[in-house]
Amino acid sequence: MNKSDQSTAERHLSLIQGQRKRIEQGLIDTCKAIVALIDKQLHPSAQSGEELVFYLKMKGDYCRYMAEFAHERDRNRYGDQSLTAYKLAYKHALATLDPIHPTRLGLALNFSVFYHDVKGSPDRACHLAKSAFDDAVSCLPAYSNGSDQHIRDSLTILQLLKDDIILWSGEIQGKEVTPPG
């Protein structure tokens, strides 16, 4: 590579890095605005049960997104905020929602992804996902008080949990596993 090509490549790299930084900052700003909206308006006025679990899960999700693409110095802070929101949501979900409820299952799915992707703990992720999956499957035959849409949503999330359990179990055992589908 001659000096002119190297100079052009360095300029392009600099432009790409600048654009990436602007995009990341825009994502962080958007996530912070959503978390502020949840904290100031949605969470305080939420009814107990599905609504409260949904907003706490949403806060955990947006803090997780920030942790996933934040620089190292901020990653732990956003990860801790996400963990706090997910734990509170999960505690409330266990107390107020059926194991087969799609909001509870969605929370378990996202919380387990948090443990895997942010905390780097496939063991915890797999344990949480398997526990939620087993609890939901055990009550599935008796679940007649839910709407058809709720059941379809729950079955879709159960499949995602199952896929993650297979993937993470293989990871724990040191094997490469490709989930079906």
Phi, psi and omega in degrees: 000130179276171184299324180295315178295320179295317179297318178295317180297318179295321178296316179297317178299317179298317178296317180296316179297320177296317178296318179299316180299318178296318179295313179301317180295320176299319178294316178300313180299318179296314179298318178298320179295320179292316178298319178297318177299316178298312183295320187270329187238310189283310181297313181299330183260004184287142173283151177297152179102219186305317183297314180295315178301316181301313182291321178293320175299316180299318177297315177302319180298311183290326174292324177296317178301317180295319179297326183291328182239011178281160174290159187309319184296333181259344185302315181295319181297312179293324177297318178295319178297319179296313180301316179299314180295315180297317180298316179295317178298317183293319177301315180291321179296318179298327183276337190236344185240144176298150179302334182268356182297132184298329178291319177294318179293320178297321176297313180300319179299309183291323179294320178293322176298321176303311180300321181288307190277323184266314182273348179065036183238084178297332178298309179297318180300313182295317180298313180296313181297317181293320178298313179296317180299309182297317178299317182292315181296324181294334180255359182303314181299329182270357186279096179239357182269003180262157178286162177302321180295319178300316181295316178299316178299316180297317180296322177297315180293322177301320178295320177295319176299314180300315179301316180293320178301314179299312182298311183289325176299317176297321179297317180297321181277358177083020179249152171273124180234135175252117180295152179296153173110000000 
